[in-house]
Amino acid sequence: MPKLHGHGENSVTFSLFTECSRNWRILDRLIKDAKWSDAETSKSFLRLKQSDYEKSEIHLFPCFGKREGYGEPDVIILLPKKVIYIEVELARMDAGLPDCFSRQMNKFIELSCDIKNSKISRIVSTFTGETGGRFRGPARLRRLFQKMKEETRDSYFLVIGDSQKRNCSIQDLHLERRLPQDIRIGWMSLGRLMRMGNLSDTKAIIKQNRWS
């Protein structure tokens, strides 16, 4: 059989969330083991159960517009009353988030706020948010927007990245210097992922790409 080689962050993202889609316990551990910015967020995720994951959806690389748009989150996860925006970064983050990564995260924060504050529940042609961002897209993106508006959802932002430290904390990323302080953000290191079970495919791809 041909040997599969994954290149870059997208290959890690695709492999990880493909495995999450096959086994809800992997997604459950990923979310609950992440280091979240406040205790109440951690407690809210601890209350998630199997039935919540059975209702969930994982969306890979949805594009909410380029140039005047909001960009392309790596992953959006819909859970009951929650939406999680996830970004994967292979570079080490011991010195904090790179500026370009922070700007990207701010775009996704604007996207989440504009979707939540919008009075429309269905996109006919083009969506324009309060911050000026706009996008139009295929039917599947319009359906995702509609699902995000079906109920009031709290927004969370999870960074999956690398660190030389075994126990890199969310404070080590200096997020408060780069991003708004009122957002709920989490951190999961590649090292922690490598210590999780049931991720053989993803671990192999991380090893191929880590620090290269």
C-alpha positions, 0 to 999 in steps of 0.5 A: 500500500502507498505510504501517506505523508502529511505536510504542514499544519493542515495535514495535522488538523485534518488527521486530528479531527478525522480521528475525533469524528470517529471517536467522540472520546478523543474530542471530549479529552481534547476539549477538557484537557485544554488549559482554559483562561478561566475556571468557569469555562473549564467547568462548563466543558466538564459538564459535556457528555456523550449525547452532546458530542453525538449532536455536535458537528466538526467543520474543517477550513470553512472560508468566511471571505478573503480580503474584506472577509474574516479568513479561514478558521482551521476548525469550527465545532458546534456543540449545544449552546457552544461554538469553538473556533480552533487554530493549529500552529506548528511553530513553537510559541514559548515567546507568545503568539506570533503577531500574524497569528494574533491578527488572525485570531482577532479576525475570528473573534470579530467573526464570532461577535458579528455572527452572534450580534447579527439580526439575520438568521439566514444568508441570501447573498452576502453577509456584512457584519458590524465590524465591516467584514463581509463574505459570500459563499457556497450553500454549505457555508450558508448552512453553517451560518444558519446552524450557528444562528439556530440557538444562542451560542457562547464562543470559545477559541482554542489554540493548538500549538507547540512549546519546549515546555512540558507544561506550557500554561496559557499565561506563557502565551501572553495572550492578554497582551495581544487579544481582548481580555474578555474572550474565552481562550484555551491552549493545547500543546502538541506535546500533550496531544502526543501523550493522548491515546487513540491518535496513532495517525495524528501522532505520526503526522506530527512527528513528520512535521514537528520543528521541521 
